[in-house]
Amino acid sequence: DAPASTFTLMMLDLDNFRRINEGYGLPMGDSVLKGMTARLRQDIKSSDVIARLGANRFVIVMAGIGSDNNLDGIATRLLDVVRPAFHIEDVVVQVHASLGIACHPEDGNTIPDLLRNAELALERAKSAGGNLHIHYHRGLGQAAEQRRQRENDLREAVHRGEFQLYYQPIIDLHENRLSGAEALIRWLHPRDGMIAPDLFIPLAEEIGLIDDIGHWVLNTACGQLKNWRAQGIDHHISLNVSGKQI
């Protein structure tokens, strides 16, 4: 058996729960949450602790359960408890959940560390499509730290002017001439060198920097176009605009 000081913290989040509130209203969402709490309480031991964090997120603490126990089986059982449809006021509501797992002491010695690590595992499960469970491992913490560093670097890049535009020629095949160019953004990172847009544009969209970057691209491309026109060069420039910015 696991030592008495050993316990496992599981963080469970109902996938796409906002759609229930938006589609059926908040009272329906509250009924589903109450029903879900009752289901989870019936499935866990009386010595276990369940708490609700936020709108649709639950934390379950299982005393005496460590990484050497059948955590996959326990997690699968909990997710199975979530899946059956709720029948509320003649409405059938189907939900499923994602679950992150962190064990004491392997994955953290304090409650804040365990909560953070269980949340990292949970977010990885949700990003993988949901409806599954994932154990915390050190790689998740490293990936989160790398992402935080990349976010900070990207914010600094906006202020430091580390972006560059490259112009890919566009050829008019009918007239056999250079008619213009497509403006392509690159990030010249002071440590990592040239970074392609597919590696930073999604992050910029997610953290709210895409407007600043998009405006810089538009202004820079227009400035280049103005310079060409002043030289008597009649070229056009095409550029990509983020849907988020539009």
C-alpha positions as a printed Julia matrix, in Angstrom:
246×3 Matrix{Float64}:
   0.0    0.0     0.0
   1.03   3.63   -0.55
   2.32   5.55    2.49
  -0.26   7.54    4.41
   1.37  10.81    3.31
   0.88   9.88   -0.34
  -2.09  11.28   -2.2
  -3.18  12.04   -5.74
  -4.77  15.24   -6.94
  -6.98  15.0   -10.02
  -8.32  18.07  -11.79
 -11.41  17.5   -13.94
 -12.85  20.01  -16.39
 -16.06  19.64  -18.41
 -15.19  20.08  -22.08
 -17.01  22.86  -23.97
 -19.29  23.5   -21.0
 -19.84  27.07  -22.15
 -21.95  25.73  -25.02
 -24.44  24.37  -22.51
 -24.83  27.75  -20.81
 -25.08  29.52  -24.15
 -27.44  26.99  -25.73
 -29.74  26.18  -22.82
 -29.19  28.97  -20.32
 -27.44  29.28  -16.96
 -30.13  27.42  -14.94
 -29.59  24.34  -17.14
 -25.84  24.65  -16.69
 -26.25  24.84  -12.91
 -28.43  21.72  -12.95
 -25.78  19.82  -14.91
 -23.08  20.92  -12.45
 -25.17  19.8    -9.47
 -25.81  16.46  -11.13
 -22.13  16.09  -11.96
 -21.11  16.81   -8.37
 -23.53  14.15   -7.13
 -22.18  11.59   -9.59
 -18.57  12.22   -8.64
 -19.33  12.08   -4.91
 -21.0    8.69   -5.35
 -18.02   7.33   -7.26
 -15.21   8.32   -4.86
 -14.49   7.04   -1.35
 -15.8    8.84    1.71
 -12.2    9.63    2.69
 -11.58  11.42   -0.61
 -12.18  15.16   -0.99
 -13.93  16.82   -3.9
 -14.08  20.57   -4.44
 -15.33  22.74   -7.26
 -12.9   25.28   -8.7
 -14.39  27.89  -10.99
 -17.42  27.36  -13.18
 -16.95  23.81  -14.41
 -13.71  22.57  -12.88
 -13.43  20.05  -10.05
 -10.52  18.9    -7.9
 -10.51  15.45   -6.34
  -7.93  14.53   -3.68
  -7.48  10.8    -3.06
  -5.61  10.01    0.13
  -3.29   7.01    0.15
  -3.38   6.74   -3.66
   0.02   7.14   -5.3
   1.58   6.79   -8.72
   2.02   3.06   -8.16
  -1.74   2.58   -7.9
  -4.0    2.0   -10.9
  -4.42   5.69  -11.7
  -5.34   5.01  -15.31
  -8.18   2.8   -14.19
  -9.38   5.35  -11.63
  -9.23   8.21  -14.14
 -11.02   6.19  -16.81
 -13.76   5.33  -14.32
 -14.25   8.99  -13.4
 -14.51  10.01  -17.05
 -17.0    7.2   -17.63
 -19.1    8.58  -14.76
 -19.28  11.94  -16.56
 -20.36  10.66  -19.99
 -23.97   9.44  -19.5
 -26.48  12.03  -20.67
 -28.41  14.22  -18.24
 -32.18  14.35  -18.68
 -33.34  17.71  -17.37
 -36.76  19.22  -18.1
 -37.24  17.03  -21.19
 -33.82  18.09  -22.49
 -31.01  15.6   -23.07
 -27.59  17.12  -22.31
 -24.45  15.18  -23.21
 -21.09  16.17  -21.73
 -17.61  14.75  -21.44
 -14.54  15.83  -19.54
 -10.75  16.07  -19.49
  -8.66  15.16  -16.48
  -5.15  15.99  -15.27
  -3.31  13.97  -12.63
  -0.54  14.95  -10.2
   0.8   12.78   -7.37
   2.38  13.73   -4.05
   5.3   13.74   -3.53
   6.6   12.85   -7.03
   4.89  15.74   -8.82
   5.09  18.35   -6.06
   5.42  18.81   -2.32
   2.99  21.7    -1.91
  -0.66  22.16   -2.81
   0.07  25.11   -5.16
   2.66  23.01   -7.03
   0.3   20.05   -7.31
  -2.56  22.25   -8.49
  -0.33  23.87  -11.1
   1.0   20.55  -12.35
  -2.43  18.91  -12.46
  -3.65  21.92  -14.43
  -0.75  21.6   -16.88
  -1.72  17.96  -17.45
  -5.38  18.94  -17.78
  -4.63  21.64  -20.36
  -2.57  19.17  -22.37
  -5.52  16.75  -22.32
  -7.89  19.49  -23.49
  -5.52  20.63  -26.24
  -5.34  17.01  -27.44
  -9.09  17.07  -28.07
 -10.49  16.4   -24.62
 -12.38  13.4   -23.31
  -9.2   11.83  -21.91
  -6.79  11.95  -18.97
  -3.08  12.77  -18.81
  -0.5   12.34  -16.04
   1.78  15.24  -15.23
   5.41  14.77  -16.23
   8.43  17.03  -16.13
   8.22  17.74  -19.84
   4.92  19.55  -19.33
   6.55  21.93  -16.86
   9.45  22.54  -19.21
   7.08  23.19  -22.11
   5.09  25.66  -19.99
   8.28  27.5   -19.02
   9.39  27.65  -22.65
   6.01  29.03  -23.65
   6.18  31.72  -20.93
   9.65  32.67  -22.15
   8.42  32.82  -25.75
   5.49  35.02  -24.72
   7.85  37.43  -22.95
  10.24  37.42  -25.92
   7.39  38.15  -28.32
   6.2   41.11  -26.27
   9.75  42.45  -26.21
  10.05  41.9   -29.97
   7.13  44.24  -30.57
   8.79  47.01  -28.56
  12.31  46.41  -29.87
  11.34  46.21  -33.54
  12.74  42.72  -34.12
  10.41  41.93  -37.04
  11.42  42.11  -40.68
   9.51  41.95  -43.96
  10.77  39.93  -46.87
   9.27  40.41  -50.32
   8.61  37.32  -52.41
   8.34  38.21  -56.12
   5.04  37.81  -57.97
   5.41  37.24  -61.71
   2.79  38.15  -64.32
   3.11  35.19  -66.71
   0.93  36.79  -69.38
   3.19  39.84  -69.68
   6.34  37.99  -68.57
   7.28  40.62  -66.0
   7.67  41.19  -62.29
   4.37  42.71  -61.2
   4.67  42.82  -57.44
   5.53  40.94  -54.29
   4.04  39.24  -51.27
   5.17  40.66  -47.91
   6.31  37.88  -45.56
   7.06  38.61  -41.91
  10.02  37.09  -40.09
  11.14  37.47  -36.49
  14.87  37.98  -36.03
  15.23  36.69  -32.47
  18.42  37.94  -30.75
  19.18  34.44  -29.43
  17.37  31.97  -31.68
  17.87  33.69  -35.02
  15.25  33.83  -37.76
  11.82  32.5   -36.72
   9.13  31.69  -39.3
   5.6   33.11  -38.8
   3.92  29.74  -38.2
   5.96  29.5   -34.99
   4.88  32.84  -33.51
   1.74  34.17  -35.24
  -0.63  31.67  -33.46
   0.9   32.69  -30.13
   0.54  36.39  -31.01
  -3.13  35.8   -31.78
  -3.66  33.98  -28.5
  -2.02  36.57  -26.23
  -3.43  39.66  -27.95
  -0.37  40.96  -29.82
  -1.6   40.28  -33.34
  -3.11  43.76  -33.81
   0.2   45.49  -33.04
   2.12  43.12  -35.31
  -0.49  43.36  -38.06
  -0.44  47.14  -38.02
   3.36  47.11  -38.21
   3.21  44.82  -41.25
   0.65  47.05  -42.98
   2.57  50.27  -42.26
   5.91  48.77  -43.31
   4.51  47.31  -46.53
   2.83  50.62  -47.41
   6.1   52.43  -46.75
   7.92  50.09  -49.11
   5.22  50.58  -51.74
   5.57  54.34  -51.42
   9.34  54.09  -51.92
   8.86  51.99  -55.05
   6.34  54.45  -56.45
   8.74  57.33  -55.79
  11.33  55.45  -57.87
   8.82  54.98  -60.67
   8.4   51.28  -59.94
   4.77  50.28  -60.46
   4.54  47.15  -58.31
   1.82  45.98  -55.96
   2.22  44.32  -52.57
  -0.03  41.62  -51.17
   0.04  40.69  -47.51
  -1.57  38.32  -45.05
  -3.91  39.63  -42.37
  -4.91  37.59  -39.33
  -8.57  36.71  -39.03
  -8.31  37.77  -35.39
  -7.26  41.26  -36.49
 -10.1   41.5   -38.99
